[in-house]
Amino acid sequence: MSDSIEKATRSNYLSFMLAGEEYGVGILRVREIIEHRPITRVPGMPAAVQGVINLRGSVVPVVDLAVKFGLPPRPITRWTCFVIVEVSLDGKQTAMGLLTDSVSEVLELGPDDIESPPAFGTRVRLDFLLGMGRHESKFIMLLDLDRLLSVSELLSLVAATTPDATEPVSAAEPVPAPAPAAEATPDEASGNG
């Protein structure tokens, strides 16, 4: 009987790799895993929000966890995929895509397998972690999706990246940059003539 009680308290987590680290999310929050596909950029979004994808007619925002954790964007490989998860945004269940390097496996962890996160040494803010899952000889960082992908967190990213996001867009797009210079040139020509 105690074995069945212990099994009931164990939970499954989907683990995935990102920049050489292994992360996990509760399997009940995972809708599906899909291979990488083109992302439609949305102006004004923070750098961590890559854009949106069309998933059978639904618009699904895609978050690049590497950028969210302060790392450079990861190269796209044949193993790169989206983990589509359910998060609660303003009390409403919403699908979001997590860009990952690769998906590893489904792990079954019990309460004894989960440790408190260390006070230092992780790339992830402690409030984004549910804990550290111990599996065989390694630890997996278990993410708290509702905190990591909350509306307030995403809005803080927009506020934090708005000045930075504006500068690269202007520099990257040659059309807007010459337009002000072209407008200034006729004014100067009018003043001279």
N, C-alpha and C positions, 0 to 999 in steps of 0.2 A: 504493500500500500504506500509506503514512504517513497518508493521509486516512482510511482505514478504522480504523487504530489510534487516531487522534485522535477519530473518531466513537465508538469503543468506550469511551473514557475520559470522554466527555461524559455528563452526567446530566440528567434532566428534573425540574423542580420546579413544583409548583402554587403560583401566587402569589395572595394575597388581601389585601384592604384592611382596616385596622383603625385607626380614629381618624386617618385621613389618612396613615398609613404603610403601606408595602407589605412583606409578609412572604412567605416561601416555605417549603414543606416538600417533602421528596423525594416524587416522585409514586408511588414504589413503596410508600410508607407510607400512601397515601390509598386508602381503601376506596371511598368514594363521597361525593357532595355532595348534601345534601337541603335543601329549603326549610325555613324556620323553622316549628316546630310547638310546641304547648304543652309546657312542661317541668314535671315533677312535682318539687316541692321535697322535699328529704330533710333532716330536722332534724339539727343538729349538724355540718353540713358547712361548710367555710370559704366566705367570700363569693365566691371565684373559682369554686367548683364550684356552678353554678346548680341542679343537680339531675340528674334522669335523664329519658331519653326511651325510648319503646318503639319499637324498630326491628325490625319483623317478628318480634316475640316475644322479642327480646333486650333486656336492660336496658343502656343505654349512658349513662354519666355524661357530662355536658356541662360544659366548662370555659369560662368567659368570660375570654378572653385579655386584654381591656381591664382588667378588675379585677385579674387576675394581675399585670399590668404596672404597677399602681398608678394606673390611670385610673378615672374614674367609669364606671358602666355605660353602654353605648352604647344609643341609642334603636333600637327595632326598626323596620325599614323593609321595603319589599317586596323589597329585595335582600339582606336579612339571611338568612344560611344557616348550616347546620352542615357543617363539613368533618369527615367521619368518618375517623379515622386509626387505625392499628395502633401500639400502644406495647408495650414489654416491661415488665411489672410483675411483679417477683419471678420473672423468667425465663419468664413466661407471656405470650403474645400476647393483648392486650386491646384492644377497640375503645373509643375515646373520641371525643366530639364537641367540636369547637372552634367556638365562636360567633364568627362573623366578620361584618363589615359587608357585604362582597361578595367574590365570587371574580373574579379578574382574568383570568389566562391560564396556559397551561403554557409554561414557559421551558426551553430547552435551554442548559445552561451547562457549560463545560469548566473544567479546573483553572486556566487563565489568566484566567477570568472571575470567579474567587472570590478576594476579598481578605480579609485578617485584619480582624476587627471593630475599630473605633476604641476607644481606651482610655476615651473619654468621649463624651457627646452622644447616646447611645441610651437609649430607655426600658426596654430589655431588659438584664438582667444579662448580662455577657459570657459566662459559662459556659453560658447558654442558646442561644448562637449558634454555628453551624458556621462562619459567615463572612458576608461581604457580597457578594452576587452582583451583578455589573455587567451590566446589560442596557440597550442603547442608551445614553441619557444619564442613567440613574438607577441607584440601588442598591436591592437588595432584601435585607432581613435574613433569612438562612436559619436557621431554628430547629432546634435539636437536641431533637427530641421526647422522647427517652428521658431526658434531663436535666430538661427543662421539666416533664414530666408523671410524674416518678419517684414512687414511693411515699414516699420520704423527703421530697421536696419538697412533696407534697400533705399529708403529716402535719405538716410544719413550718407550713404554712398554717393547719391546724386549730389548732395550738398558739398561733400568733400571733393568730388571730382569735377564739378562744373567748370571752374576756371581752367583746370588742366585739360578737360575734354574739349573746351572751346579752342584752345591754342593749337593742338595737333590737327583738328579738323580744318582750321583755316590754312595751316601750313600744308596739309595734305591735299587740299583741293585748290588747284591753280586758278580755277575760274573766278572765285570770289576775290582773291588777292589782287589780280590785275585790274578788276573792275573799279575799285576806289582809285587806283593810280591813273587809270584811263580817264576817270571823271575829273581828277585833279588837273590833268594835262590840258583839257579844253578850257578850264577856268583860267589857268595860267596863260593860255594862248589868247583868251578873250581880254585878259588884263593887259597883255602886251600890245594888242592890236587895236 
